[in-house]
Amino acid sequence: MTNIGAEEIFDIVDEKDNVIGRASRSECHSNPNLIHHTVQFTLISKKDNTVLLTQRSYKKEHDAGKLCFMGEHILSRESNIDGITRGVIEELGFKPSKFKECAKNIFKYDKQTEFIRFYAVYYNNEQIIWDKDEFENIFWIKERDLKNNISNYSEMTAYWVENVDWSDVFGMSIEKIS
């Protein structure tokens, strides 16, 4: 983990995704001019055209109780693949083997700005042991039903549901994580 003391360090990027510096998590989360990388991801089962949604823990500061995809901040000098792998292991208890980048966007908030890439992670019946500190529940939803009850989704998850071409996600070839 790239950190100073106990605090994580993130790469700072410009709007074209060029790395221009480094800053601590607290600096990034208090200065919207410091664009930093995150990944959002979900598991997909091509076998039955389902997508994994999580219900975020009610103990969380942001989006408590909302339906969400998962995400991770990318540490300085960490690849997106390594960040996704770390996230799936931490939050779902297994190491993913296949993934595909589906979309990207810059999200600007009052106190921070994130350059986010969204990934589909191929699920191959691995045992899921989900982090009960992160989620109240997890469940699979049919791709065709993703846009139902969108008001229950976090803002970012609603964005991906509306802007990712899900028929393409289920039809695309999935690349192996090395």
N, C-alpha and C positions, 0 to 999 in steps of 0.2 A: 504494500500500500504506500502510495506517495503521500507523505504528510510531514508537517513540521510539528514536533511534539505529538499531540494527539489529534491535530486538526488535518483533515484531508486537503490536498492541494489539487487544483484543477488547472488545465490549460485554458488560457483566454484566447478567443478567436475573434476575427473580424466577421462581417456579414457574408464574406465569401468563403469562410471556414479556414482561413489561414491562421495558424498559431502565431500570436503576437506577444505572448507573455504567460505568466503563471500567477495565481492568487489563491488564497485560502478559501475554504467553504464560506466562512463568515463574511469575508470581503465580497465574494460573489453574490451572497444572499442579501447584501445591503447596498449594492451599487448596480443599478440597471445598465450601466455602461460596460460592465464586465460580462461579455457573452461567454458562456461556458457550455461544454458538451454534456448532454444526457442522452440516454436511449430509453425508449418506451418499447415494450414488446408484449406479445401474447402468444400463447400456445395455440396451434391450429391442428386439428385432426382432419386430414384429407380423407380418411376412411369414411367418416360420417358428416363431413362439412360442418364441423363445430369449432367454436372459438371459446377460449377460456376467459371468463370475467372473474374479477375478485370483488368482494365487498370489503372496502377498506375499514380497518379497525376504528371503532368509535373513540379510541384513545388518541388517534392521530390529530395533529394540529390542522392539517389541510385535508379537505375532502373526506372528513370522517363519515363513515357509513355509506359513502357514494360507491357506485359501481365503477371499477377502474381496470385499465390494463396495468401491467407492472412497469417499473422503471428503475434506472440506476444512474447516478452521476458517474461520468467517466473521469477517472483519476488522471492526473498529469502523466503523459507518456503511455497511458493504457489504451489499447485498441478497443474499438466498439465491440468486437467479438469477445475480448477478454471481459469487458464490462457486462455484457449479456450473460456470459457463462457464469461469472461471479453472482449476478442477480438471480439466475435460475437456481443455482446451487443454494444460495442463501434463502430464497423465498419459497422454492418448491421442492428442494431436497434431491435434485438429480442433475447430472451434467448433460447439457443438450449436445446433440451431434449434428443438427442441420438447422439452417436459418436462411432468411432472405430479407434484405432491406426493401421496404415497400414505399417509404415516403420520408420526407424531411421537411422541417419548418422551423422558423425562429419564433419563439413565444416570448413576448415582452410583458412583464408584470411591473407593479409599482416598485418593487425592491430588487428584482433580478431579471435577467434575460438569458434564455436557454436556447441553444442550437440543438434541436432534437431530431434524431433519426428514429423512425419506427420500423420494427422488425417483426416478422412472423417467425416463430420458432416451431419447427415441426415436432409434433408429439408422436411418439412411437410406443405408447403403452408403458412408459416408465412409471414406476411407483412415485406418486406425488405425496410428499410429506410437507404440507404447507405451514408457513410460519404464522402461528396463531397470534403473535404480537403485531403482525402486519395486517392480517385479514380476519374479518369476522367469519367469512365463508368464501368458498370458491365454487364455481359451477360452469358447466358447458352450455353454450347457447348455439342454436343453429344459425348459420351465416345469414339465412333469409330473415331471421328475427332480430338481427343486431340493431336495427333502427327503431324497434319498438321500445317504448318507455325511455327514450333518450334523455328525458328530463331527470332521470335518476343517475345519470352518468356524471363523472367529473367533467369539467370543462375540456380538459385535454383529451380525455377518452371520447367525448362527444365529437371533438374535432376529427380524430382519426376515424371514427365510425362513419362520419359524413364524407371524408375526403380520400380514404383509401379505396381503391378499386378491389373490392373483396372477391369478385369473380376472378380477377386476375391473380389474387393471392392464392386462391385454391387451385388455379390452373397452372401456376408458374412452377418451374423446376426449382428445387430447394438446394442451395449450395451447402457443402459440408463445412463445418467449423474445423479448422485444422488444429 
